[in-house]
Amino acid sequence: MNIDCLPFSSLPFSKIFNSYIQSETILNPFFETDPFNAAEVQKFLQSFNFGGDRNDTVSWLTDFHSGFNTPTETTESIKKLESTDSLVVVTGQQCTIYGGPLFTAYKIITAINTAREWQEKLNRPVVPVFWIADEDHDFEEAAQIAIQSRDQSVKLEYEDGKEFGRRVAEIEFSDEIMRVREDLKSQIYETDFSEALWSILDTAYKPGNTFGKAFGQLVLDLFGKHGLILAGSNTIISKELAADTMAASVSGYQSQYDALSTQSEKLKNAGFKNQVYLNQSNLFFIDENQERKKIQVKENQWIVPESDISWTSEELADTIVDTPEKFSPNVFLRPVLQDKLLPVASYVAGPGEVAYYAQMKTFYHHFDMKMPIITPRYSATLVESGIERIIQKLPFSIPDYTKRIEDLESEFIDQTDTPDVEKIFGMWQNQVKNDSKDRVKQISDIDPTLKKSAEKSISIFFNELDRLKGKVYKSLKESEETQINRIEKIKVNLFPNRNLQEREIAFIYFMNKYGVDLWDKILEELKNEKPDCHKIIYL
């Protein structure tokens, strides 16, 4: 397994993410710590102070795992959090069918390796945590899975249970999951590893289990051996522990909104786009149908749209304390709750998360907290041996394959030892244009009424030349059919749907081909790698 490194600037990553990776000083006002500055990281970790109750944290996490088949290593990690100097490296993702895209695995691997590195350097307990975003209600995102099948990207979807606004983690699988299972099995090749993979998947993804329980169990089955802990806010205990923070988001909403607005405006003035739209309310309400509805606020009056539910700020804060299970945090408040419940020294973030954390630095201060170190996750493209072989036979670099397939094909034809078609037809057209001027004049002198007919004949001739040029290109393409097919195969494997592989293809697809222990091997290969470039991993 060899690893190459590509700069993020050569691939479709955002401006702010590229600036963050390069530690540009323009972003200093938006983050507490530069993750690539060893001195800053050391200073932050040494001064870190957890304001929560560790006994509450351990009790909550122990209860959270009661519904899972929890490995011993995870239980031992939870016990480490009893220590007053223990730290957490946390990452997270919405629960998705069959584990979701590759970047989910990369996030977890980054958290595990970062925790190990810091534990060794600091000589203090540091544990990895995977926060299941179990209050999200984006069913469409959670219910899809994409794989490579016969050199094309294929999406499969779980279609039952699209209750509008329901938190996805709570939705139980019906027999529809068995239909998705069979569709998935029909699309991927049977390998020596398929039986072991399906043994893991069938334990979790089965009728009667929920999205949240299935996703969490899969993560534990694959990464629990490395001491990974699961966490989430959609439990009675976590809501009770978070009640005061949610209530504080109400009583201090105006100053918190101003902090987000000011930081977001500064980010915009610095030349970056805001990742998340701002709202004065950072809370959702869970109604009697278990639908998650955005709460809106105007002039100290809080309302749930399309209902007769409303509160004053004081009433809402009291209601949250009395019935915290009826409320849910948004994308800004969720990290704050997370850091209130856990001694979070670092959050492992994807490019989009880095962008919205940039809006949050002063928001944290309103809860008497500092933003943790935002560590970018590993970003990678897996290159199979068959793809590696044909890459070497073509004149393109890996970033070139982000281009349209039509452009790559044309560039390939232009770079091969074939006649210069554009030059041939360009000279031909110029010769005809120059000669035609005299001919049109001669015909016009004979009969002025025939001038337009002569010009039309020339136009028809040029159209025919264009058609002929197209046929010549087609002929050349057909003669290079093998290479053209290789270009298409490489592109669909490295950049399916014109997107990064890590954002599209399910991580279980590669487990089926390379073994259920693939991520253990990649974790080991990446242990000394920094997430400062896009990794090309040759399998």
HUHUHU-V403382 format. One line per field, one symbol per residue. phi: phi as a letter, one per 30 degrees, with the letter a starting at -180 (. if undefined). psi: psi as a letter, one per 40 degrees, with the letter a starting at -180 (. if undefined). A space follows every 10 residues. Layout:
phi: ???
psi: ???
This chain:
phi: .cbcbcdddd bdcddddddd ddhdddcedc bdbddccedd ddddddcdbd ddcddddddd dddeddccdc deddedddde ddddcdbbcc baaddbdhji dedddddddd dddddddddd dchbdbbdbc ddddcdbdde ddccbbbdbh ibdbccbdcc jdddiddeed dddcdedddd edddddccdd bdcddddddd dddccbejdc eddddddddd dcbddcidcc aaccbddddd dceddddddd dcdddddddd dddddddddd jcdddbddbd ccbcccddci dccddcbahi ccbcehacda bdeddddddd ddbdddbbdc dddedddedd dbdddbcdcd eddedddddc eddeddchbc dddccdddba bccdeddedd edcbdcdedd dddddddddd ddeddddbed dddedddddd ddedddeddd ddddddaedc dddddddddd dddddddddd dddddddddc edddddeddd ddddbdhhbd edccdddded ddcbjdcedd ddeddcdccc dcaddcccd
psi: hihihhidee igiidddddd defhededee idhheehddd ddddddehhh eahddddddd ddddedeigh iddddddddd edheeiihhi iiiihihfda iddddddddd dddddddddd defihhiihh hhgeeifgdd ddeihhihhf fihhhihheh ffhheihdde hihaeddddd dddddediih ieeddddddd ddddgihdii dddddddddd ddedeeehii iiefiddddd dedddddded dfdddddddd ddddddddde eiihdhhiid hfiihhaeef ihhhhiihfe hhihifiehi iidddddddd ddgdeeihia dddddddded dighdihhii ddddddddee dddddeffii hihhhhiihi hhhidddddd deeifiiddd eeiidddddd ddddeigiig dddddddddd dddddddddd ddddddhdee dddddddddd dddddddddd dddddddddf dddddddddd ddddghffih ddedhidddd dddeieeddd dddddedehi feihhhhh.
